[in-house]
Structure formats: C-alpha cells, structure tokens
Amino acid sequence: MDQQKVDEMKKYLEDVSWPARPEDIAKQAENEDAPNDEIQMLKQLPDREYQNPNEVIAEITKRMEEGAAM
C-alpha cells in the first residue's frame, strides 16, 4: 500500500474508538465518507480487535502482499 493510500486510510480511521473490530472500523470509515472499495477492505479484515490504525494498515498491507482477495 503506497504512502498516499496509507495517509488517506488513516484519515478515515481518526475518530475510531480503539480498540475496535472490523465492523466498527468500517462503519466509522463509512461515516467519514471513505470510498466504497476501502470500506469493503475494512469489512473483510480478520475478525479480531485492532488496537490502532497502524494495526489495520499492517493487516491490509499484509493481505495485499499475500494476494488475498480483498
């Protein structure tokens, strides 16, 4: 994930109440008018508690590098 995309994603996650699960993270991104493709990526994260935006970005990046369908 390039730096511009990371910065954009972090902007959508600023107001998330951490720790948070994927459904809550995606809901907040939707409230921040994130693009639909980014909301879908968030909804498809493994179902666990994420402690901060960096964990979310790391998981998305890892899945993209592994070629996981997102």
Secondary structure as GFF3:
##gff-version 3
##sequence-region A 1 70
A	DSSP	alpha_helix	3	13	.	.	.	ID=ss1
A	DSSP	alpha_helix	22	31	.	.	.	ID=ss2
A	DSSP	alpha_helix	36	43	.	.	.	ID=ss3
A	DSSP	alpha_helix	53	66	.	.	.	ID=ss4
###
